[in-house]
Amino acid sequence: MTNDTNTNRPTHAIYQVTGEGEQSYWHRVGAAWANKDGKGLSLRFDAMPLHGRIMIREIGDEAKEAPQSPTSEPAA
């Protein structure tokens, strides 16, 4: 198995989300790349969350520049 998916920029960001609503905190914990066949994603975690939810979001220009704050969700 080759690692071709890791040579390009990731298409998605992986976040650990704790809390609910206005009190939620989004912490980026990894990145994801679409597989060549388009039927799945390859995931790379920089940290492995032990609690909270895992969210995978498409990376857009706004998400790349958005600061991580405890009360804001990354741009869609």
C-alpha positions in Angstrom: 0.0 0.0 0.0 1.4 3.4 -1.0 1.1 6.6 0.9 0.1 8.7 -2.1 -2.8 10.4 -0.3 -0.4 12.1 2.1 1.6 13.9 -0.6 -1.2 16.4 -1.3 -2.8 19.0 1.0 -5.6 17.6 3.2 -9.1 18.2 2.1 -10.6 17.9 5.6 -9.7 18.9 9.1 -10.4 16.6 12.1 -11.6 18.3 15.3 -12.3 17.1 18.9 -15.4 18.9 20.1 -16.2 19.2 23.8 -19.1 21.0 25.3 -22.4 22.0 23.7 -23.7 25.0 21.8 -22.1 28.4 22.7 -19.8 26.6 25.3 -18.3 24.1 22.8 -14.6 24.0 22.2 -13.1 22.9 18.8 -9.5 21.6 19.0 -7.9 20.5 15.7 -6.4 17.0 16.1 -5.7 15.9 12.6 -6.3 16.0 8.9 -8.0 13.8 6.2 -7.6 13.2 2.5 -10.1 11.9 0.1 -9.2 8.5 -1.3 -8.5 8.3 -5.1 -11.8 6.3 -5.7 -13.8 9.0 -3.8 -15.4 6.4 -1.5 -13.6 7.2 1.7 -11.0 9.2 3.6 -7.5 8.6 4.9 -7.1 10.0 8.4 -4.0 11.2 10.2 -4.3 12.1 13.9 -1.8 14.4 15.6 -3.5 13.6 18.9 -6.0 10.9 19.8 -9.0 12.4 21.8 -10.2 10.3 24.7 -13.5 12.2 25.2 -15.8 14.5 23.3 -16.9 14.1 19.7 -14.9 13.8 16.6 -15.9 16.1 13.7 -14.5 16.0 10.2 -15.0 19.2 8.2 -14.0 20.3 4.7 -11.2 22.8 4.7 -12.1 26.1 3.1 -10.1 29.3 2.9 -12.0 30.6 6.0 -11.2 27.5 8.1 -7.5 27.7 7.3 -7.3 31.3 8.7 -9.9 31.0 11.5 -8.5 31.1 15.0 -9.5 28.4 17.4 -11.6 29.9 20.1 -13.7 28.2 22.8 -17.0 29.7 21.5 -16.6 29.5 17.7 -17.2 26.7 15.2 -14.8 26.4 12.3 -16.1 27.9 9.0 -17.9 25.3 6.8 
